[in-house]
């Protein structure tokens, strides 16, 4: 009624395409920091993951995973081209971090399935600083409908409003805080019908 999987991995990433931040000196009257997408050399992850799944009762199943890894970003130098060519570099960075996922699925009367899940990303390093820990608690209900030819779905994501990104940036000659909430807290209702 259950399973346990343990894996060890190493991932090497060449030229990751990420956002970088750098001072724009093209207009000396303003203090401007550009956010630009740029390839930044190489990075690697080494770690392990444990995945578990268990049927707790006839109507309740649980699954979860934990992933621990070392996140290493290599030093890299390049030339940014926007809005004007200028030298740019990121320092080498290495730190341990982890992710956690928990998922409960419960079969209720009247062909209703309920799902409650929790995701947690611990604080982690990136090419120009640290990204704060964030988490999301999500809820879903699914009901069979139309004589089992479809279903009705209600979902609530990031119910506690804790999944927005916050980065403390230590750039070349400046420090900044970047926050992006990108509508992480969403309620949706939908229907599906098979023809």
C-alpha positions as CSV (number, residue, x, y, z in Angstrom):
1,X,0.0,0.0,0.0
2,X,3.0,2.3,-0.2
3,X,6.4,3.0,-1.7
4,X,9.7,4.6,-0.8
5,X,12.2,5.9,-3.4
6,X,15.7,7.2,-2.6
7,X,17.8,8.8,-5.3
8,X,21.2,10.5,-5.5
9,X,21.9,12.9,-8.4
10,X,24.3,15.4,-9.9
11,X,23.2,18.0,-12.5
12,X,25.5,20.2,-14.5
13,X,23.9,23.3,-16.2
14,X,25.8,25.1,-19.0
15,X,24.8,28.7,-19.8
16,X,21.7,29.0,-17.6
17,X,19.5,31.7,-18.9
18,X,18.5,33.9,-15.9
19,X,17.6,37.4,-14.8
20,X,20.6,39.5,-13.8
21,X,20.7,43.0,-12.4
22,X,23.2,45.7,-13.2
23,X,23.7,49.4,-13.0
24,X,22.8,51.3,-16.2
25,X,25.4,54.1,-16.6
26,X,24.0,55.4,-20.0
27,X,22.2,58.3,-18.3
28,X,24.2,59.9,-15.5
29,X,21.2,61.9,-14.3
30,X,19.3,58.8,-13.1
31,X,20.2,55.9,-10.8
32,X,18.9,53.0,-12.9
33,X,19.3,49.2,-12.4
34,X,18.4,47.1,-15.4
35,X,16.9,43.6,-15.1
36,X,18.1,41.7,-18.1
37,X,18.0,38.1,-19.2
38,X,21.5,36.7,-19.7
39,X,23.4,33.4,-20.0
40,X,25.7,33.2,-17.0
41,X,28.3,30.5,-17.5
42,X,27.6,27.3,-15.6
43,X,26.1,25.9,-12.4
44,X,25.6,22.5,-10.7
45,X,23.4,20.7,-8.2
46,X,24.4,17.7,-6.2
47,X,22.0,16.1,-3.7
48,X,19.5,13.4,-2.9
49,X,15.8,13.0,-3.0
50,X,13.4,10.8,-1.0
51,X,9.9,10.2,-2.3
52,X,7.3,8.4,-0.2
53,X,3.7,7.4,-0.9
54,X,1.2,5.6,1.3
55,X,-2.4,4.6,1.3
56,X,-3.4,5.5,4.9
57,X,-7.0,4.2,4.6
58,X,-9.4,3.1,1.8
59,X,-10.2,6.7,1.1
60,X,-7.0,8.7,2.1
61,X,-3.6,8.5,0.4
62,X,-0.6,10.6,1.3
63,X,2.6,11.3,-0.7
64,X,5.6,13.5,-0.1
65,X,9.1,14.2,-1.1
66,X,12.2,16.0,0.3
67,X,15.0,17.1,-1.9
68,X,18.3,18.3,-0.4
69,X,21.1,19.6,-2.6
70,X,24.1,21.9,-2.9
71,X,23.5,24.7,-5.3
72,X,26.7,25.9,-6.9
73,X,27.0,28.9,-9.3
74,X,30.4,29.3,-11.0
75,X,32.1,32.7,-11.4
76,X,31.4,34.2,-14.8
77,X,32.5,37.3,-16.8
78,X,30.8,38.6,-19.9
79,X,29.6,41.8,-21.6
80,X,26.0,43.0,-21.2
81,X,24.7,44.5,-24.5
82,X,21.6,46.3,-23.3
83,X,21.1,49.3,-23.3
84,X,24.8,49.8,-23.9
85,X,27.8,47.4,-23.8
86,X,29.5,47.1,-20.4
87,X,31.5,44.5,-18.5
88,X,29.5,42.2,-16.1
89,X,30.5,39.5,-13.7
90,X,29.0,37.2,-11.1
91,X,31.0,35.7,-8.2
92,X,31.2,32.0,-7.4
93,X,28.5,31.0,-4.9
94,X,27.7,27.7,-3.1
95,X,25.2,26.8,-0.5
96,X,23.0,23.9,0.7
97,X,19.2,24.2,0.3
98,X,16.2,21.9,0.2
99,X,12.6,21.6,-1.0
100,X,9.6,19.8,0.6
101,X,6.3,18.6,-1.0
102,X,3.4,17.1,0.9
103,X,0.2,15.9,-0.7
104,X,-3.0,14.5,0.7
105,X,-5.8,13.1,-1.5
106,X,-9.1,12.1,0.2
107,X,-12.1,10.5,-1.5
108,X,-15.3,11.9,-0.1
109,X,-18.9,10.7,-0.6
110,X,-20.8,11.6,-3.8
111,X,-17.7,11.1,-6.0
112,X,-15.9,14.1,-4.6
113,X,-12.1,14.1,-4.4
114,X,-10.3,16.5,-2.1
115,X,-6.6,17.4,-2.4
116,X,-4.5,19.4,0.1
117,X,-0.9,20.0,-0.8
118,X,2.0,22.0,0.7
119,X,5.2,23.1,-1.0
120,X,8.2,24.7,0.7
121,X,11.4,26.0,-0.9
122,X,14.1,26.8,1.6
123,X,16.3,29.9,1.3
124,X,18.8,29.5,-1.6
125,X,21.6,31.2,-3.3
126,X,21.6,32.4,-6.8
127,X,24.0,34.2,-9.1
128,X,23.7,37.6,-7.4
129,X,22.5,37.0,-3.8
130,X,19.9,35.0,-1.9
131,X,16.3,34.1,-2.5
132,X,14.1,34.0,0.6
133,X,12.2,30.9,1.7
134,X,8.7,30.6,0.3
135,X,5.8,28.2,0.6
136,X,2.4,27.5,-0.8
137,X,-0.7,25.7,0.7
138,X,-3.1,24.6,-2.1
139,X,-6.6,23.1,-1.9
140,X,-8.7,21.4,-4.6
141,X,-12.1,19.7,-5.0
142,X,-13.1,17.6,-7.9
143,X,-16.6,16.2,-8.5
144,X,-17.6,13.8,-11.2
145,X,-20.4,15.2,-13.3
146,X,-22.5,14.7,-16.5
147,X,-23.0,11.0,-15.8
148,X,-19.2,10.5,-15.3
149,X,-18.4,12.1,-18.7
150,X,-16.9,15.1,-17.0
151,X,-16.0,16.9,-13.8
152,X,-16.3,20.1,-11.9
153,X,-13.1,21.5,-10.3
154,X,-12.5,24.2,-7.6
155,X,-8.9,25.1,-6.7
156,X,-7.3,27.6,-4.3
157,X,-3.6,28.2,-4.7
158,X,-1.2,29.8,-2.2
159,X,-4.0,30.2,0.4
160,X,-1.6,31.8,2.9
161,X,0.0,34.2,0.3
162,X,3.5,33.0,1.1
163,X,4.8,32.0,-2.4
164,X,5.9,35.3,-3.7
165,X,9.6,35.7,-4.7
166,X,11.9,37.9,-2.6
167,X,15.5,38.2,-3.6
168,X,18.3,40.1,-1.7
169,X,20.6,41.2,-4.5
170,X,24.2,42.0,-4.0
171,X,25.1,43.5,-7.4
172,X,28.3,45.1,-8.8
173,X,28.3,48.4,-6.9
174,X,24.7,48.2,-5.5
175,X,22.4,46.3,-3.2
176,X,18.7,45.9,-3.8
177,X,15.6,43.9,-2.9
178,X,13.5,42.4,-5.6
179,X,9.9,41.2,-4.9
180,X,7.5,39.6,-7.4
181,X,4.1,38.3,-6.3
182,X,2.9,37.4,-9.8
183,X,-0.7,36.5,-8.8
184,X,0.3,33.5,-6.7
185,X,-2.9,33.6,-4.8
186,X,-5.6,32.4,-7.1
187,X,-9.1,30.9,-6.9
188,X,-10.4,29.1,-10.0
189,X,-13.5,27.1,-10.9
190,X,-13.8,25.0,-14.1
191,X,-15.7,22.2,-15.8
192,X,-14.6,19.5,-18.2
193,X,-16.8,17.5,-20.5
194,X,-15.7,14.5,-22.7
195,X,-17.5,14.5,-26.0
